[in-house]
Amino acid sequence: MQVLRILSLIWKSGANIYLDNTDNRIAIKQQELIPKEVMQAAEQNFQQIDDWFKSWKGESADKITIRKALHVFCGWEQNEKLNKWLCDDTDSLFLLHDWTVVLAKNNWINIYDDFRNYENTESNRMAREFYERAIKYTKSK
């Protein structure tokens, strides 16, 4: 099972899996909410999950911001502030959509594949613009 598929199932269960910055290890909050078969898949794919989280350490703010927005957009994770921004600023929401279209043109056809493997100059420019719009919105509130 793909790493992002497993993570999305964990997040959608109401639990939270993340890389704890204090010890650089995977942590789970509300593990009891995770269905048994999902937890088994996570255990079987632990190293890939750990590698995925660690691959985001040191990633640019624009990539992290658009990843968080994508996860909200897909319904995997909850983020009230990000959701409010995208509802208030439909141009940013459409930019997120258009960014996914650019990735699809680069053969990103499976939402559970890491989008970073399908980026190009145009998608990077759009991710940067998305980030700048997020900063502008945050400063206006």
N, C-alpha and C positions, 0 to 999 in steps of 0.2 A: 504494500500500500504506500502511496506517495506521502512524503513528509507533510506537505501542506494539507493534504486531505485529512490526515490524522490530526494535525493541529486544529484545523477548522472544526472537526467533530468535537474536540475537547473544548474549544472556545464556545461553540454553539450549545454545549451541554450546560453552560453556566460556570464551568470551572475556568481557571486561568493557568496557563503554562507559560513560563517566561524564563529568561536567563537572569538569575539573581546577581546583581552587580557587586554584592558584598563578597561573594566567594566564587563567582564565575561558574556556577553550577545551575542546572535546570531545577526549577522549583514549580510546584503546583499548589494552587489554592483551591479549596473545595473539591478535592480529588474524589470525594464520595459521590459527586454528581456525574462523574464520567462512567458511561456504560462499560461493563466488564470487557466486552469484545474490543472496544476502542482502547481501553487501558492495556490490554494484551498486545494490540498492534503497536502501541506506543513503546511498550517494553521491548518488543522484538525489533523495533527500529530506533532504539534509543540513540545509538551513535550518529545516525543520520540526522535525527532531530537536534542533538547537541551540536553537530557540525553546522546545521542551518542557522541556529541561533547565533553561534559564534561567528558565522560569516557576516553577520550584520554589525559586529563590533568594528568601529572605525569607519563605517559607511557614512556617506555624506548625509547632511540634514535633509536635503531635498529628496533623496532616495527613501529615507526613513519616513518622511512625511507622506509621500505618495504611497508607500507600502501600507501605512496605517489607514489611509483613506481607502485604498483598495480593499482592505480587510473589512472596513465598515460597509463599503459599497456591496461587497459579496455577502454581507450578513454574518460574517464569521465572528467579528469582535464588536463590542459596544464601545463607543466613544462619544459621549453627549456633546462635547464642545466641537468636535470635528463634524458630527452630524448636523449640529445647528448651523455651523458655518456653511456647509454644503447646501442646506435648505435655504439659508439667507442669500447666498451668493450663487445663483444658478449658473453664472458664467464659469465659475470654478468647477462646479459639478460637470458641466459640459466639457470643460478642459480635461477633467479626469476621464470622461468617456472617450474623448478624442485621442487621448494618450493610449488607452487600451486598443483603439482601432489601429494606431500606428504599430503597436506591438503585434497585433494580429497580422498585419501586413508583413511582419518579420517572422511569421509562422508560429506565433504564440497562440496555440489553439486549445490549450488545456489550462484552465484557470489554476490548477494545482501545480503547474510548472513554475519555477522561480522566474519571474518576469525579467530579472537582470540578464538572463541568457539571451534575451531578444531585443535588447536596447540598441539604439543607434543614435546618431547625432540629433535627429529630430525629437526622438522620445526623451533624450536627456535635456534638451532645451525646454520641452514642455514640462518635464518634472521640475526643472528649475523655476519656471514661471509659476507653476502650481505652488511651490514652496514660498515664493515671494508674495503671492496672493494670500497665502495663509498667514504670513508674518504681518502683512498690511492689515488684514482683518483682525488679527489678534491685538494689534496696536490701536485699532479704532474702537475697541471695546473697553 
